[in-house]
Amino acid sequence: MAARRSSRILKPLLYTAGAGVTSGAILYTAYRPRDIPGLEAAAVPPPTYGEGGVFRPPKFPRIKSRDEQIADLKRSMGTVVLSMDKLGSGINTWFGRSSTPATEDAGDGPYDLLIIGGGATGSGIALDAVTRGLKVALVERDDFSSGTSSKSTKLVHGGVRYLEKAVWNLDYSQYALVVEALRERRYFLDTAPHLSSWLPIMIPIDKWWKVPYFWAGTKMYDFLAGSENIESSYFLTKSKALDAFPMLKKKGLFGALVYYDGAHNDSRMNVSLAMTAALYGATVVNHLEVIALERDASGKLYGARAKNCILELNGKQAQEFTIKARGIINATGPFTDSIRKLDDPSVEEIVAPSSGVHVILPGFYSPANMGLIDPSTSDGRVIFFLPWQGNTIAGTTDTPTSIMKNPVAGEDEIEWILKEIRRYLQPEINVRRGDVLAAWSGIRPLVRDPKASKTEGLVRNHLVTTSPSGLITCSGGKWTTYRQMAEETVDEAIKEFGLTTAPSVNVPRVSGTEVEDEAPLDGTCQTHRVRLIGAHGYSKTLFINLIQHYGIETEIAKYLCAAYGDRAWTVAALSAPTGKRFPVRGKRISPLYPFIDGEVRYCVRHEYAQTATDVVARRMRLAFLNAQASLEALPTVIDLMSEELHWDAKRKEREWKDAVAFLGSMGLPKGKLTLTRKDVESGRVGKYADEEYQLYARHDKPDETLECEPKYPKGYNPVRGPGLGANK
């Protein structure tokens, strides 16, 4: 009896204890302390005032100038010259004449790898290879991130829609892509915390029975991220969803699920990758076009012939020269097949280009810290609606297209995006075509495996292939997985070309202080730990130090720290004094955005910016945020660059025409493409009778008289009015 009585008491206690432990474990998992990238203290503390009150800013290591890099490329044929010298020396000895032995310059000799293409993939490959101790060169026909890499959705994500496809289609390749991307997402945020951040994204739900479906999907997304996950997804009731995203349509809304992904500044990330590779010793040059591939008698590639495109912009003839390398890698995105055909004109094309259109709307269309995804648009595609750089980005489409340098967003695609936005915003919010500040089309380089049968479809992940002549091609993939793509490509190159990696010596102090990077550069791939330029001294409070020392506006200081990290110290130092009590430094390029003059000087001197488009599109991002504001800022940008690069009047005129033509691909109204610099400087852009001009009540007067306005009729002088004794 006693045993039975104790059993009746113990069982409920055990059940209660088990339920308590389980609940506690769930609560701890949901609310445990998180190691969120970007919130930790900077690896390098901010500079302080030393003895005698002297300010000691960081002494960042110098990167070779673009001209020095081109000189290094030309010296890559030094071994050939050296062998001829040795041959001459042998002949002289044969005929009894002595000769001084030739000495080989440390920079001479072929490169281990020549990478063609300066987008995310090419720059990532360069950084991976150089940090393994290889001798690396990278050349880009246009500018870093001038193609697809600057025209993304600005997300660092695993891809919730790929996960859905993987489950419903039982597609393991889609599943593997999601798992890989979720792992790379964390590396992305750790190595560049100033350029990337976590972003909550809302999924609106209109029916109660859809909640379990989306809840299960977002929780599986969290689970696949494993220890690399940061925040867990959660459900919001209708009222909470509207509180977080007030613009949402109330009618038909049941609630929402929120999950987390990353967001980033894509082209600045790309430029930072290239500059970090250059700092570690890679020869990196933009605006240098490869026009032919060189091969030896056995048909194997040993180099490429190239020319400096900037000389042609200056009205000079660009002489061709050869870059010698043991291996060549093709990482040219949508232009992959053009390089493959330089190798073999008969090769079958593998790129199936797809157009992804995005539009930029004013910031009032979305909350500053919450994105939105519509998983079921009218035609089944997915559309994102995200805050970015103070504005709102919406996209994307997915339609077949042809390959061109600067594709233009089609009006039908823009209207489709706006139509989808109207479906989930409140009806009183008038989504107007004139609110589109910028619109662009990025070419997504979907690829088909050349070894697969023709009946097989396109792949969403990347491919690394090698031609009989030794050309390695890395194609496909997406921004989030650039690092993994680079690692696999370098692994293939080491095996294909018999390269030997080695520990790096004389590693630069990227931080500008005695603090070294934590990545041990021992000859293995360490790019998951190599922090990019600007990351070491970055913290969420760095902008305060910048304001306190240089007297920069708060908005500008926050932006500079987010765009340049600890290099914001250099940008601020290069900014001209305003002559005002406050702000002390930093003259705005555009009154609407926090871009300043010091950025132009910094980008020319330290980031190889060579054209006005390089600055307004891929360094500052103004062209992506507001095409008309970019047009208005062009005269200032061109004048500042002219001072740095010593342009003559013809070059400045060409810069104007080229930049305006580029802005045409960014959504600048056609009527403004013919405006001259004089028109812009005279203010004609703001007075042009286009759709945007007619959006606002520019000439309406107040309905009521303001307190500060005069209460006397026009022409009446109250001092000399009738009836005043003083006037008699």
Residue pairs with C-beta under 8 A, 6 or more apart in sequence:
29 232
30 232
34 230
34 231
35 230
36 198
36 230
36 231
37 186
37 189
37 190
37 193
37 196
37 197
37 198
37 230
38 189
38 193
38 194
38 196
38 197
38 538
38 539
38 540
39 540
40 539
41 539
42 536
42 537
42 538
42 539
42 542
42 566
43 511
43 515
43 518
43 531
43 535
43 536
43 537
44 58
44 511
44 512
44 513
44 515
44 536
44 537
44 566
45 537
46 537
46 539
46 542
46 545
47 55
47 56
47 57
47 58
47 545
47 569
48 55
48 56
49 55
49 56
50 56
55 549
57 569
57 570
57 573
58 511
58 512
58 513
58 537
58 566
58 569
59 512
59 513
60 510
60 512
60 567
60 570
61 279
61 508
61 509
61 510
61 512
63 275
63 278
63 279
63 606
64 72
64 278
64 283
66 285
66 286
66 608
66 610
69 278
69 283
69 284
69 285
70 285
70 288
70 308
72 107
72 137
72 283
73 137
73 139
73 283
73 285
73 288
73 306
73 321
73 323
74 321
74 323
75 105
75 107
75 108
76 108
76 109
76 110
76 111
76 137
76 303
76 322
76 323
76 324
76 325
77 110
77 303
77 322
77 323
77 324
78 104
78 105
78 107
78 108
78 109
79 104
79 108
79 109
79 110
79 324
80 324
81 108
82 102
82 104
82 108
85 102
86 102
88 99
89 99
89 101
89 102
92 98
92 99
93 99
109 135
110 302
110 303
110 324
110 325
110 326
111 135
111 136
111 137
111 283
111 323
111 324
111 325
111 326
112 129
112 134
112 135
112 136
112 325
112 326
112 327
112 497
112 499
113 125
113 129
113 134
113 135
113 136
113 137
113 325
113 326
113 327
113 328
113 329
113 490
113 493
113 497
113 499
114 137
114 138
114 139
114 303
114 304
114 323
114 325
114 327
114 328
114 329
115 122
115 125
115 126
115 129
115 136
115 137
115 138
115 139
115 328
115 329
115 331
116 122
116 139
116 290
116 304
116 328
116 329
116 330
116 331
116 332
116 339
117 138
117 140
117 330
117 331
117 332
117 333
117 335
117 339
118 138
118 139
118 140
118 143
118 144
118 145
118 146
118 270
118 274
118 284
118 286
119 140
119 144
119 145
119 146
119 147
119 148
119 149
119 270
119 331
119 332
119 333
120 145
120 149
120 266
120 269
120 270
120 273
120 479
120 482
121 149
121 331
121 333
121 462
121 474
121 477
121 482
121 485
121 486
121 489
122 138
122 140
122 329
122 331
122 332
123 138
123 144
123 270
123 273
123 274
123 277
123 284
124 273
124 482
124 483
124 485
124 486
124 527
125 138
125 329
125 331
125 474
125 485
125 486
125 489
125 490
126 136
126 138
126 273
126 274
126 277
126 282
126 284
127 273
127 276
127 277
127 280
127 282
127 486
127 527
127 530
128 483
128 486
128 487
128 489
128 490
128 525
128 527
129 136
129 282
129 490
129 493
130 136
130 277
130 280
130 281
130 282
131 280
131 504
131 519
131 521
131 525
131 526
131 527
131 530
132 490
132 494
132 501
132 502
132 521
132 523
132 524
132 525
132 526
133 501
133 502
133 503
133 504
133 521
133 523
134 490
134 499
134 501
135 281
136 277
136 281
136 282
136 283
137 282
137 283
137 284
137 285
137 323
137 325
138 274
138 277
138 282
138 283
138 284
138 285
139 285
139 286
139 288
139 289
139 290
139 304
139 306
139 323
140 146
140 285
140 286
140 287
140 288
141 287
141 288
141 289
141 290
141 309
142 286
142 287
142 405
143 286
143 287
143 609
143 610
143 611
143 613
143 614
143 618
144 267
144 270
144 271
144 274
144 286
144 608
144 618
145 266
145 267
145 270
145 271
145 618
146 617
146 618
147 333
147 334
147 335
147 442
147 443
148 333
148 334
148 442
148 443
148 444
148 445
149 266
149 267
149 270
149 333
149 479
150 266
150 267
150 270
150 442
150 617
150 618
150 624
151 266
151 356
151 358
151 440
151 441
151 442
151 443
152 266
152 356
152 442
152 478
152 479
153 356
153 358
153 384
153 386
153 393
153 395
153 396
154 263
154 264
154 265
154 266
154 386
154 388
154 393
155 199
155 261
155 262
155 263
155 264
155 384
155 386
155 479
155 480
156 185
156 188
156 189
156 196
156 261
156 262
156 263
156 264
156 479
156 480
157 181
157 185
157 261
157 262
157 480
158 178
158 179
158 181
158 182
158 185
158 221
158 224
158 225
158 261
158 480
159 177
159 178
159 181
159 478
160 217
160 218
160 221
160 259
160 373
160 375
161 375
161 382
162 174
162 177
162 178
162 181
162 460
163 174
163 175
163 178
163 217
163 220
163 221
163 224
164 217
164 375
165 171
165 174
166 172
166 174
166 175
166 177
166 178
167 175
167 217
167 220
173 459
173 460
173 461
174 460
176 461
177 460
177 461
177 481
178 221
178 224
179 224
180 461
180 481
180 484
181 478
181 480
181 481
182 221
182 224
182 225
182 226
182 228
182 229
183 225
183 228
184 480
184 481
184 482
184 483
184 484
185 225
185 228
185 261
185 262
185 480
186 225
186 228
186 230
187 483
187 527
187 528
188 196
188 262
188 264
188 480
188 483
189 196
189 197
189 198
189 262
190 528
190 529
190 531
191 527
191 528
191 529
191 530
191 531
191 532
191 535
192 264
192 269
192 272
192 531
192 532
192 534
192 535
193 535
193 538
194 534
194 535
194 538
194 561
194 562
194 563
194 564
194 565
195 264
195 265
195 268
195 269
195 272
195 532
195 534
195 562
195 563
195 565
196 262
196 263
196 264
196 265
196 269
197 262
197 263
197 264
198 230
198 231
198 260
198 261
198 262
198 263
199 260
199 261
199 262
199 263
199 369
199 370
199 371
199 386
199 387
200 231
200 258
200 259
200 260
200 369
200 370
200 371
201 258
201 259
201 260
201 261
201 370
201 371
201 372
201 373
201 384
201 386
202 236
202 241
202 244
202 245
202 256
202 257
202 258
202 370
202 371
202 372
202 373
203 214
203 218
203 256
203 257
203 258
203 259
203 372
203 373
203 375
204 241
204 248
204 253
204 256
204 372
204 374
204 424
205 211
205 214
205 253
205 254
205 255
205 256
205 257
206 252
206 253
206 254
207 254
208 254
210 254
211 235
211 254
211 255
211 257
214 257
215 233
215 235
215 257
218 233
218 257
218 259
219 232
219 233
221 233
221 259
222 229
222 232
222 233
222 259
229 260
230 260
231 260
232 260
233 257
233 258
233 259
233 260
234 257
234 258
235 255
235 256
235 257
235 258
236 244
236 255
236 256
236 257
236 258
237 255
238 250
238 253
238 254
238 255
240 255
240 256
241 248
241 253
241 255
241 256
242 248
242 250
242 253
244 256
244 258
244 367
244 370
245 256
245 366
245 367
245 370
245 372
246 367
247 365
247 366
247 367
247 425
247 426
247 429
248 256
248 372
248 424
248 425
248 426
249 423
249 424
249 425
249 426
249 427
250 426
258 370
262 480
263 371
263 386
263 388
264 479
265 389
265 562
265 563
265 621
266 479
267 617
267 618
267 619
267 621
268 563
268 618
268 619
268 621
269 532
270 618
271 607
271 618
271 619
272 532
272 533
272 534
273 482
273 532
274 284
274 286
274 608
275 284
275 533
275 606
275 607
275 608
276 510
276 530
276 532
276 533
277 284
278 284
279 508
279 510
279 533
280 504
280 507
280 508
281 504
284 608
285 608
286 608
286 610
286 614
287 308
287 309
287 310
287 610
287 611
288 306
288 307
288 308
288 309
289 306
289 307
289 309
290 304
290 305
290 306
290 339
290 342
291 305
291 306
291 307
291 320
292 304
292 305
292 342
293 301
293 303
293 304
293 305
293 328
293 339
293 342
293 343
293 469
293 471
294 301
294 302
294 303
294 304
294 305
294 322
294 324
295 301
295 302
295 469
296 302
299 468
299 469
300 469
300 470
301 327
301 328
301 343
301 469
301 470
301 471
302 324
302 325
302 326
303 322
303 323
303 324
303 325
303 328
304 322
304 323
304 325
304 328
305 320
305 321
305 322
305 323
306 320
306 321
306 322
306 323
307 318
307 319
307 320
307 321
308 318
309 318
310 610
311 317
311 318
311 319
312 318
313 610
313 611
313 651
313 654
314 647
314 651
315 650
315 651
326 497
326 499
327 470
327 472
327 493
327 496
327 497
327 499
328 470
328 471
328 472
329 471
329 472
329 473
329 474
329 489
329 493
330 336
330 339
330 340
330 471
330 472
330 473
330 474
330 475
331 473
331 474
331 475
331 489
332 338
332 339
333 443
333 445
333 475
334 351
334 353
334 403
334 443
334 445
335 403
336 350
336 351
336 445
336 447
336 473
336 475
337 347
337 349
337 350
337 351
339 471
339 473
340 347
340 349
340 350
340 467
340 471
340 473
341 347
343 467
343 469
343 471
344 467
344 468
344 469
347 467
348 450
350 447
350 448
350 449
350 450
350 463
350 465
350 475
351 403
351 445
351 446
351 447
351 475
352 400
352 446
352 447
352 448
352 458
353 400
353 401
353 402
353 403
353 443
353 444
353 445
353 446
354 398
354 399
354 400
354 401
354 443
354 444
354 446
355 397
355 398
355 399
355 400
355 401
355 407
355 410
355 413
355 441
355 442
355 443
355 444
356 395
356 396
356 397
356 398
356 441
356 442
356 443
356 444
357 395
357 396
357 397
357 409
357 410
357 413
357 414
357 417
357 439
357 440
357 441
357 442
358 393
358 394
358 395
358 396
358 409
358 417
358 439
358 440
358 442
359 393
359 394
359 395
359 409
359 414
359 417
359 418
359 436
359 438
359 439
359 667
360 388
360 391
360 392
360 393
360 394
360 436
360 437
360 438
360 439
360 624
360 625
360 626
360 667
361 391
361 392
361 393
361 394
361 421
361 435
361 436
361 437
362 391
362 392
362 435
362 437
363 387
363 390
363 391
363 392
364 392
365 385
365 392
365 394
365 421
365 425
365 429
365 431
365 435
366 372
366 385
366 386
366 387
366 392
367 387
368 387
368 390
369 387
370 387
371 384
371 385
371 386
371 387
372 384
372 385
372 386
372 424
373 382
373 383
373 384
373 385
374 382
374 383
374 385
374 420
374 423
374 424
375 382
377 383
377 420
377 423
378 419
378 420
378 423
381 397
381 398
383 394
383 395
383 396
383 417
383 420
383 421
384 393
384 394
384 395
384 396
385 392
385 393
385 394
385 421
386 392
386 393
386 394
387 393
389 621
389 624
389 625
390 593
390 625
391 437
391 625
391 626
394 417
394 421
395 417
396 442
397 413
397 416
397 417
398 444
399 413
401 407
401 441
401 443
403 443
404 443
406 661
406 662
406 665
407 440
407 441
407 442
407 443
407 665
408 441
408 664
408 665
409 439
409 440
409 441
409 665
409 667
410 441
413 441
414 433
414 436
414 439
415 433
418 431
418 433
418 436
421 431
422 431
425 431
432 695
433 691
434 691
434 692
434 694
434 695
435 695
436 667
437 625
437 626
437 627
437 628
437 629
437 667
438 623
438 624
438 625
438 626
438 627
438 666
438 667
439 666
439 667
440 624
440 665
440 666
440 667
441 665
445 475
445 476
446 458
446 459
446 460
446 476
447 458
447 459
447 462
447 463
447 475
447 476
448 456
448 457
448 458
448 459
449 456
449 459
449 463
449 465
450 465
451 465
459 476
460 476
460 478
461 476
461 477
461 481
462 474
462 475
462 476
462 477
462 481
462 485
462 488
463 473
463 474
463 475
463 476
464 472
464 473
464 474
464 485
464 488
464 489
464 492
465 472
465 473
465 475
466 472
466 473
466 492
466 496
467 473
470 496
470 497
472 489
472 492
472 493
472 496
474 485
474 486
474 488
474 489
477 485
483 527
483 528
486 527
487 525
487 527
490 525
491 525
493 499
494 500
494 501
501 523
501 524
502 523
503 521
503 522
503 523
504 521
504 523
507 516
507 517
507 521
509 515
509 516
510 517
510 531
510 533
510 536
511 517
511 536
511 537
511 566
512 536
512 537
512 566
513 536
513 537
515 536
517 529
517 530
517 531
517 536
518 529
518 531
519 526
519 529
519 530
519 531
520 526
521 530
532 565
533 565
533 567
534 564
534 565
534 566
534 567
534 568
535 565
535 566
536 565
536 566
537 565
537 566
537 569
538 561
538 565
538 566
542 561
542 565
542 566
542 568
543 554
543 557
543 558
543 560
543 561
543 568
544 557
546 552
546 557
546 560
546 561
546 568
546 569
546 572
547 553
547 554
547 557
549 572
550 572
550 573
550 575
550 584
550 585
550 586
551 582
551 583
551 584
551 585
552 560
552 572
552 575
552 583
552 584
552 585
552 586
552 596
553 583
553 586
553 594
555 594
556 583
556 586
556 588
556 594
556 596
557 568
557 572
558 594
559 594
559 595
560 568
560 571
560 572
560 594
560 596
560 599
561 568
564 570
564 571
564 602
567 602
567 606
570 602
570 606
571 596
571 598
571 599
571 602
572 585
572 586
572 598
573 598
574 597
574 598
574 601
574 602
574 605
575 585
575 586
575 587
575 596
575 597
575 598
576 585
576 586
576 587
576 597
576 598
577 584
577 585
578 584
578 585
578 586
578 587
585 598
586 596
586 597
586 598
587 596
587 597
588 594
588 595
588 596
589 595
589 596
589 597
589 599
589 600
589 620
589 622
589 633
589 636
589 637
590 622
590 626
590 629
590 630
590 632
590 633
592 626
592 629
593 622
593 625
593 626
593 629
595 620
595 622
595 633
597 636
597 640
599 615
599 619
599 620
600 609
600 615
600 637
600 640
600 641
600 644
601 640
601 644
603 609
603 614
603 615
603 619
603 620
604 610
604 615
604 641
604 644
604 645
605 644
607 619
609 615
609 619
609 641
610 645
611 655
611 658
611 659
612 634
612 637
612 638
612 641
612 655
612 656
612 658
612 659
613 623
613 658
613 659
613 662
615 637
615 641
616 622
616 623
616 630
616 633
616 634
616 637
616 659
617 623
617 624
617 630
617 662
617 666
622 629
622 630
622 633
623 630
623 662
623 663
623 666
624 666
627 663
627 666
627 667
627 668
628 668
628 669
628 672
628 685
628 692
630 659
630 663
630 666
630 668
631 660
631 663
631 668
631 672
631 675
631 680
631 685
632 680
632 685
632 686
634 656
634 659
634 660
634 677
634 680
635 677
635 680
635 681
638 647
638 652
638 655
638 656
638 659
641 647
641 655
642 651
642 652
647 655
656 676
656 677
660 668
660 673
660 675
661 673
663 673
664 670
664 673
669 688
669 690
669 691
669 692
671 688
671 690
672 685
672 688
672 690
675 684
675 685
675 688
679 685
686 693
687 693
705 711
712 718
720 727
721 727
